[in-house]
Amino acid sequence: MMKTRKLLCMILVVAAISCFSSMLSFAFSATSSNALMATSSNAWPMDDFVELDDFDSIERPVLMNAGELDGFESTVPASFLSLGVGYSNMSGVVKYVQVPFNSQYYASLALPSDCASVNQFFISISKSGLPSFGRYRIKVRFSSNTGVEYNGGYFWSQKENTNAATQSSSYLIDVSQVSGDWNVSEVIDLGGAQQLDIGVYPKSGTTANLPYGGYVSVYFEKTTESPSYTGAGGAYTSDNAVSDTALNTSKMVDTLEEIVQTISNQLEALWDQMFNLMHVPQLANDDKNTGLITGAIEEQMDADRQNTEDIIAAEESNTTTIINNNNENTEKITNGYDNSALNAENDKLNNSLTEYDNAEKQVMDKVNHALDDINFNQSLDNYMQPILLCSTFMQRLYDNSGGFKDVINLTLIVSIASIVIGIYRFKGGD
């Protein structure tokens, strides 16, 4: 009997282990068709399976803190980051959709209505989110709430040029991935790039990968290591600085024009609102009181008719009085005006102008004598090279200034006038 019990116990233990192993094997072999997916409400996959009772206590998987992954915090504000997807529609046309990250560095992409297959996912950094020109170690980590396998990644950047086509550059990279999460660590030279995308290619283009969302962290660290990727436009040079200055100046002029137009439109709208506020209620009142107003007008007209003769008589009397007064005033103006004081003041003004002309002539004579005494025997050959270099730089800056040329010309005119006035005062002018 004892041997029989021991045999039954061993059989039960073996059966339990086999059942448990088969359950684990089934759980870890889930495919993209039966894997847990995020819903449109951006719920975490574990949310539907967490039981809040006295028997079970299941902890949520901590993927990352907001803007922080694997010990490094994002150096790029979330407002300058966006999550994008590139897909093909039913006609084979490639389209792109982007959504911004919120303040917690989270974003989620819904399934576009015309999506036939998914080509890529990417993190886009705008111009305001990029650091200054130079070499950097860039670290990107994306913690996804969707189980996606990836087939490598890429860098893509672009740069706008003044009066020239926009430049772009791309480079394939390796990515580390686990359970839909992916991260990148590379050395790059930003060059003149004004936008940088870090993307991944999913192994499967199935639409089941959408919705796609998660948390992101982007970290830039200055380095002297050799870069594996150089942004659009190549390494940054002094020529790039001149071009960017001209481009920024042109954009500033356009922005000022837009601001002026906006202010004008706002003033016009404000005027319309004030007019409506003051006159519309009055017009509504007038409609209600039309009968009263008409009656009052008719009564006033009757009164005017009764008083017409009195008004005409009074006007004739007043007209006669006015004519007589005007005749008397005309006689006083034409024959009684004394201009001796005005003549005396005119003589004083003429004398003052004569004295001023004499003083001005003396000053100019002194200036001319001083200029005649200047000796120009010093050779300028030693200064020609620096002058030529400086003039070439200033001419290139002026040629690329666009609409800012008018400001420069006005400034030069005012400066020359100030110099002339200063020389005059320095030589003894009042």
DRENVEX-96831 format. One record per residue (C-alpha): residue in three letters; residue number from 1; chain; x negated, y negated, z negated. Coordinates in steps of 0.25 Angstrom, whole numbers. Example, Ala and Ser with C-alpha at 12.3 -4.5 7.8 and 13.67 -1.06 7.14 Angstrom:
r, k, c, c1, c2, c3
ALA, 1, A, -49, 18, -31
SER, 2, A, -55, 4, -29
***
This chain:
r, k, c, c1, c2, c3
MET, 1, A, 0, 0, 0
MET, 2, A, -11, -10, -4
LYS, 3, A, -18, -7, 10
THR, 4, A, -5, -10, 17
ARG, 5, A, -3, -23, 10
LYS, 6, A, -17, -27, 14
LEU, 7, A, -15, -24, 28
LEU, 8, A, -2, -32, 29
CYS, 9, A, -9, -44, 23
MET, 10, A, -20, -43, 33
ILE, 11, A, -10, -42, 44
LEU, 12, A, -3, -54, 39
VAL, 13, A, -16, -63, 38
VAL, 14, A, -20, -59, 52
ALA, 15, A, -7, -62, 58
ALA, 16, A, -6, -76, 51
ILE, 17, A, -20, -80, 56
SER, 18, A, -17, -76, 70
CYS, 19, A, -4, -84, 70
PHE, 20, A, -11, -96, 64
SER, 21, A, -22, -95, 74
SER, 22, A, -12, -94, 86
MET, 23, A, -5, -107, 81
LEU, 24, A, -18, -114, 80
SER, 25, A, -22, -110, 94
PHE, 26, A, -9, -114, 100
ALA, 27, A, -10, -128, 93
PHE, 28, A, -24, -131, 98
SER, 29, A, -20, -126, 112
ALA, 30, A, -10, -136, 115
THR, 31, A, -10, -142, 129
SER, 32, A, -6, -156, 134
SER, 33, A, 8, -151, 136
ASN, 34, A, 10, -147, 122
ALA, 35, A, 0, -156, 115
LEU, 36, A, 6, -167, 105
MET, 37, A, 8, -180, 112
ALA, 38, A, 10, -194, 107
THR, 39, A, 24, -199, 109
SER, 40, A, 29, -213, 115
SER, 41, A, 30, -217, 100
ASN, 42, A, 15, -215, 99
ALA, 43, A, 17, -205, 88
TRP, 44, A, 5, -197, 84
PRO, 45, A, 5, -182, 88
MET, 46, A, 5, -177, 73
ASP, 47, A, 17, -186, 69
ASP, 48, A, 27, -176, 73
PHE, 49, A, 21, -165, 65
VAL, 50, A, 18, -172, 52
GLU, 51, A, 27, -167, 41
LEU, 52, A, 29, -175, 29
ASP, 53, A, 33, -165, 19
ASP, 54, A, 27, -159, 6
PHE, 55, A, 21, -147, 13
ASP, 56, A, 13, -153, 25
SER, 57, A, 3, -165, 25
ILE, 58, A, -2, -166, 39
GLU, 59, A, -12, -178, 41
ARG, 60, A, -12, -186, 54
PRO, 61, A, -25, -185, 62
VAL, 62, A, -32, -198, 60
LEU, 63, A, -37, -202, 74
MET, 64, A, -43, -216, 71
ASN, 65, A, -40, -229, 65
ALA, 66, A, -36, -241, 72
GLY, 67, A, -48, -245, 81
GLU, 68, A, -57, -236, 74
LEU, 69, A, -62, -222, 79
ASP, 70, A, -74, -213, 74
GLY, 71, A, -80, -224, 65
PHE, 72, A, -80, -236, 75
GLU, 73, A, -70, -247, 75
SER, 74, A, -66, -254, 88
THR, 75, A, -73, -266, 92
VAL, 76, A, -63, -270, 102
PRO, 77, A, -49, -276, 97
ALA, 78, A, -37, -268, 100
SER, 79, A, -31, -279, 108
PHE, 80, A, -42, -278, 119
LEU, 81, A, -39, -263, 121
SER, 82, A, -29, -255, 129
LEU, 83, A, -26, -241, 132
GLY, 84, A, -23, -238, 147
VAL, 85, A, -19, -226, 156
GLY, 86, A, -22, -224, 171
TYR, 87, A, -12, -215, 178
SER, 88, A, -7, -212, 192
ASN, 89, A, 8, -213, 195
MET, 90, A, 17, -204, 204
SER, 91, A, 11, -211, 216
GLY, 92, A, -3, -209, 212
VAL, 93, A, -6, -224, 209
VAL, 94, A, -15, -226, 197
LYS, 95, A, -10, -235, 186
TYR, 96, A, -15, -240, 173
VAL, 97, A, -7, -244, 160
GLN, 98, A, -13, -250, 148
VAL, 99, A, -8, -253, 134
PRO, 100, A, -15, -261, 123
PHE, 101, A, -20, -255, 110
ASN, 102, A, -13, -260, 97
SER, 103, A, -20, -266, 85
GLN, 104, A, -22, -252, 80
TYR, 105, A, -29, -248, 92
TYR, 106, A, -18, -239, 97
ALA, 107, A, -11, -238, 111
SER, 108, A, -2, -229, 118
LEU, 109, A, 1, -227, 133
ALA, 110, A, 15, -222, 137
LEU, 111, A, 17, -214, 149
PRO, 112, A, 19, -223, 162
SER, 113, A, 32, -220, 169
ASP, 114, A, 25, -218, 182
CYS, 115, A, 13, -210, 177
ALA, 116, A, 10, -197, 185
SER, 117, A, -4, -194, 179
VAL, 118, A, -14, -200, 169
ASN, 119, A, -28, -204, 174
GLN, 120, A, -35, -210, 162
PHE, 121, A, -34, -217, 149
PHE, 122, A, -42, -229, 145
ILE, 123, A, -45, -240, 135
SER, 124, A, -46, -254, 141
ILE, 125, A, -54, -265, 134
SER, 126, A, -51, -279, 139
LYS, 127, A, -61, -290, 141
SER, 128, A, -58, -296, 127
GLY, 129, A, -61, -283, 121
LEU, 130, A, -75, -281, 127
PRO, 131, A, -88, -285, 120
SER, 132, A, -98, -295, 126
PHE, 133, A, -107, -290, 137
GLY, 134, A, -117, -280, 134
ARG, 135, A, -120, -265, 131
TYR, 136, A, -111, -258, 121
ARG, 137, A, -108, -244, 115
ILE, 138, A, -93, -242, 117
LYS, 139, A, -86, -232, 109
VAL, 140, A, -71, -229, 112
ARG, 141, A, -62, -219, 105
PHE, 142, A, -48, -217, 108
SER, 143, A, -39, -208, 99
SER, 144, A, -28, -203, 107
ASN, 145, A, -15, -198, 102
THR, 146, A, -13, -189, 114
GLY, 147, A, -21, -176, 117
VAL, 148, A, -28, -179, 130
GLU, 149, A, -41, -173, 136
TYR, 150, A, -50, -182, 144
ASN, 151, A, -59, -180, 156
GLY, 152, A, -70, -191, 153
GLY, 153, A, -68, -206, 153
TYR, 154, A, -73, -219, 159
PHE, 155, A, -77, -234, 158
TRP, 156, A, -71, -244, 167
SER, 157, A, -73, -259, 167
GLN, 158, A, -70, -272, 175
LYS, 159, A, -76, -286, 177
GLU, 160, A, -69, -298, 184
ASN, 161, A, -78, -307, 193
THR, 162, A, -76, -321, 197
ASN, 163, A, -71, -321, 212
ALA, 164, A, -75, -307, 213
ALA, 165, A, -69, -293, 212
THR, 166, A, -67, -287, 198
GLN, 167, A, -78, -276, 195
SER, 168, A, -75, -263, 188
SER, 169, A, -84, -251, 183
SER, 170, A, -81, -237, 178
TYR, 171, A, -89, -226, 172
LEU, 172, A, -86, -212, 168
ILE, 173, A, -89, -208, 153
ASP, 174, A, -88, -196, 144
VAL, 175, A, -78, -197, 133
SER, 176, A, -77, -189, 120
GLN, 177, A, -63, -183, 117
VAL, 178, A, -55, -175, 107
SER, 179, A, -40, -173, 107
GLY, 180, A, -37, -184, 116
ASP, 181, A, -46, -194, 108
TRP, 182, A, -58, -199, 116
ASN, 183, A, -70, -208, 114
VAL, 184, A, -81, -215, 122
SER, 185, A, -95, -220, 118
GLU, 186, A, -104, -226, 129
VAL, 187, A, -114, -238, 131
ILE, 188, A, -109, -248, 141
ASP, 189, A, -113, -262, 147
LEU, 190, A, -100, -270, 147
GLY, 191, A, -107, -279, 158
GLY, 192, A, -96, -289, 163
ALA, 193, A, -84, -280, 161
GLN, 194, A, -71, -286, 157
GLN, 195, A, -63, -274, 154
LEU, 196, A, -68, -260, 150
ASP, 197, A, -59, -247, 150
ILE, 198, A, -63, -234, 143
GLY, 199, A, -55, -222, 149
VAL, 200, A, -53, -207, 149
TYR, 201, A, -48, -197, 159
PRO, 202, A, -38, -187, 154
LYS, 203, A, -40, -173, 159
SER, 204, A, -25, -172, 163
GLY, 205, A, -17, -182, 169
THR, 206, A, -4, -178, 163
THR, 207, A, 6, -188, 159
ALA, 208, A, 7, -180, 146
ASN, 209, A, -5, -188, 141
LEU, 210, A, 4, -200, 140
PRO, 211, A, 8, -207, 131
TYR, 212, A, -7, -209, 127
GLY, 213, A, -12, -217, 115
GLY, 214, A, -21, -218, 104
TYR, 215, A, -31, -227, 96
VAL, 216, A, -44, -233, 102
SER, 217, A, -57, -239, 97
VAL, 218, A, -67, -246, 105
TYR, 219, A, -81, -250, 100
PHE, 220, A, -92, -258, 106
GLU, 221, A, -106, -258, 101
LYS, 222, A, -118, -266, 107
THR, 223, A, -129, -257, 111
THR, 224, A, -142, -258, 120
GLU, 225, A, -140, -244, 125
SER, 226, A, -140, -241, 140
PRO, 227, A, -125, -242, 145
SER, 228, A, -119, -230, 152
TYR, 229, A, -108, -240, 158
THR, 230, A, -109, -254, 163
GLY, 231, A, -96, -262, 164
ALA, 232, A, -91, -269, 177
GLY, 233, A, -100, -280, 182
GLY, 234, A, -113, -274, 177
ALA, 235, A, -121, -279, 166
TYR, 236, A, -118, -293, 162
THR, 237, A, -128, -304, 168
SER, 238, A, -129, -319, 168
ASP, 239, A, -122, -319, 181
ASN, 240, A, -110, -312, 175
ALA, 241, A, -110, -323, 164
VAL, 242, A, -109, -334, 174
SER, 243, A, -98, -326, 182
ASP, 244, A, -90, -324, 169
THR, 245, A, -91, -338, 165
ALA, 246, A, -85, -343, 178
LEU, 247, A, -74, -332, 177
ASN, 248, A, -71, -336, 163
THR, 249, A, -71, -351, 166
SER, 250, A, -61, -348, 178
LYS, 251, A, -52, -340, 169
MET, 252, A, -52, -351, 159
VAL, 253, A, -48, -361, 169
ASP, 254, A, -37, -351, 173
THR, 255, A, -33, -349, 159
LEU, 256, A, -32, -365, 156
GLU, 257, A, -23, -366, 168
GLU, 258, A, -14, -355, 163
ILE, 259, A, -13, -362, 149
VAL, 260, A, -10, -375, 156
GLN, 261, A, 1, -369, 164
THR, 262, A, 6, -361, 152
ILE, 263, A, 7, -374, 144
SER, 264, A, 14, -381, 155
ASN, 265, A, 25, -370, 156
GLN, 266, A, 27, -370, 141
LEU, 267, A, 29, -385, 141
GLU, 268, A, 39, -384, 152
ALA, 269, A, 46, -373, 144
LEU, 270, A, 46, -381, 132
TRP, 271, A, 52, -393, 139
ASP, 272, A, 63, -384, 145
GLN, 273, A, 66, -379, 131
MET, 274, A, 66, -393, 125
PHE, 275, A, 76, -398, 136
ASN, 276, A, 85, -386, 134
LEU, 277, A, 85, -388, 119
MET, 278, A, 88, -403, 120
HIS, 279, A, 98, -403, 132
VAL, 280, A, 105, -389, 133
PRO, 281, A, 113, -391, 120
GLN, 282, A, 117, -405, 124
LEU, 283, A, 122, -400, 138
ALA, 284, A, 130, -389, 131
ASN, 285, A, 136, -400, 122
ASP, 286, A, 139, -408, 134
ASP, 287, A, 147, -397, 140
LYS, 288, A, 155, -395, 128
ASN, 289, A, 158, -410, 127
THR, 290, A, 161, -413, 142
GLY, 291, A, 175, -417, 139
LEU, 292, A, 172, -427, 128
ILE, 293, A, 160, -433, 137
THR, 294, A, 169, -435, 149
GLY, 295, A, 180, -442, 140
ALA, 296, A, 170, -451, 134
ILE, 297, A, 164, -455, 148
GLU, 298, A, 178, -458, 153
GLU, 299, A, 181, -467, 141
GLN, 300, A, 168, -474, 143
MET, 301, A, 171, -476, 157
ASP, 302, A, 184, -483, 154
ALA, 303, A, 177, -492, 144
ASP, 304, A, 167, -496, 154
ARG, 305, A, 178, -500, 164
GLN, 306, A, 184, -508, 154
ASN, 307, A, 171, -515, 150
THR, 308, A, 166, -517, 164
GLU, 309, A, 170, -531, 166
ASP, 310, A, 164, -535, 153
ILE, 311, A, 151, -529, 156
ILE, 312, A, 150, -536, 169
ALA, 313, A, 153, -549, 163
ALA, 314, A, 143, -547, 152
GLU, 315, A, 132, -542, 162
GLU, 316, A, 134, -555, 171
SER, 317, A, 132, -564, 159
ASN, 318, A, 120, -556, 154
THR, 319, A, 114, -556, 169
THR, 320, A, 115, -571, 169
THR, 321, A, 108, -573, 156
ILE, 322, A, 97, -563, 160
ILE, 323, A, 94, -571, 173
ASN, 324, A, 93, -584, 166
ASN, 325, A, 83, -578, 156
ASN, 326, A, 75, -572, 167
ASN, 327, A, 74, -585, 174
GLU, 328, A, 69, -592, 161
ASN, 329, A, 58, -581, 159
THR, 330, A, 53, -582, 173
GLU, 331, A, 51, -597, 172
LYS, 332, A, 43, -595, 159
ILE, 333, A, 34, -584, 165
THR, 334, A, 31, -591, 178
ASN, 335, A, 29, -605, 173
GLY, 336, A, 26, -604, 158
TYR, 337, A, 15, -593, 158
ASP, 338, A, 1, -598, 153
ASN, 339, A, -10, -589, 158
SER, 340, A, -22, -597, 152
ALA, 341, A, -25, -587, 142
LEU, 342, A, -26, -576, 152
ASN, 343, A, -35, -584, 161
ALA, 344, A, -45, -586, 149
GLU, 345, A, -45, -571, 146
ASN, 346, A, -47, -568, 161
ASP, 347, A, -60, -577, 160
LYS, 348, A, -65, -570, 148
LEU, 349, A, -63, -556, 155
ASN, 350, A, -71, -561, 167
ASN, 351, A, -82, -566, 158
SER, 352, A, -83, -553, 151
LEU, 353, A, -83, -545, 164
THR, 354, A, -95, -553, 169
GLU, 355, A, -103, -551, 157
TYR, 356, A, -100, -536, 158
ASP, 357, A, -105, -536, 172
ASN, 358, A, -118, -543, 168
ALA, 359, A, -120, -533, 157
GLU, 360, A, -118, -521, 166
LYS, 361, A, -128, -527, 176
GLN, 362, A, -138, -528, 165
VAL, 363, A, -136, -514, 160
MET, 364, A, -137, -508, 175
ASP, 365, A, -150, -516, 177
LYS, 366, A, -156, -510, 165
VAL, 367, A, -152, -496, 169
ASN, 368, A, -158, -498, 183
HIS, 369, A, -171, -503, 177
ALA, 370, A, -172, -491, 168
LEU, 371, A, -169, -481, 179
ASP, 372, A, -180, -488, 188
ASP, 373, A, -190, -485, 177
ILE, 374, A, -188, -470, 177
ASN, 375, A, -199, -462, 182
PHE, 376, A, -196, -449, 190
ASN, 377, A, -210, -444, 192
GLN, 378, A, -209, -431, 184
SER, 379, A, -208, -419, 193
LEU, 380, A, -195, -410, 192
ASP, 381, A, -202, -397, 198
ASN, 382, A, -204, -392, 184
TYR, 383, A, -189, -393, 181
MET, 384, A, -183, -388, 194
GLN, 385, A, -182, -373, 190
PRO, 386, A, -174, -375, 177
ILE, 387, A, -165, -385, 184
LEU, 388, A, -163, -376, 196
LEU, 389, A, -159, -364, 186
CYS, 390, A, -150, -372, 178
SER, 391, A, -143, -379, 190
THR, 392, A, -141, -365, 196
PHE, 393, A, -134, -359, 184
MET, 394, A, -125, -372, 182
GLN, 395, A, -121, -371, 197
ARG, 396, A, -117, -356, 196
LEU, 397, A, -109, -359, 183
TYR, 398, A, -103, -371, 190
ASP, 399, A, -100, -363, 203
ASN, 400, A, -93, -352, 195
SER, 401, A, -85, -361, 186
GLY, 402, A, -72, -361, 194
GLY, 403, A, -62, -371, 190
PHE, 404, A, -72, -376, 179
LYS, 405, A, -80, -384, 189
ASP, 406, A, -70, -396, 187
VAL, 407, A, -73, -396, 172
ILE, 408, A, -88, -396, 175
ASN, 409, A, -88, -407, 186
LEU, 410, A, -80, -416, 176
THR, 411, A, -89, -413, 165
LEU, 412, A, -101, -417, 174
ILE, 413, A, -94, -430, 178
VAL, 414, A, -91, -434, 164
SER, 415, A, -106, -431, 160
ILE, 416, A, -112, -440, 171
ALA, 417, A, -103, -451, 167
SER, 418, A, -107, -450, 152
ILE, 419, A, -122, -450, 156
VAL, 420, A, -120, -463, 164
ILE, 421, A, -113, -470, 153
GLY, 422, A, -123, -465, 143
ILE, 423, A, -135, -470, 151
TYR, 424, A, -127, -484, 152
ARG, 425, A, -125, -485, 137
PHE, 426, A, -139, -480, 134
LYS, 427, A, -145, -491, 143
GLY, 428, A, -138, -502, 135
GLY, 429, A, -124, -502, 140
ASP, 430, A, -112, -505, 130
***
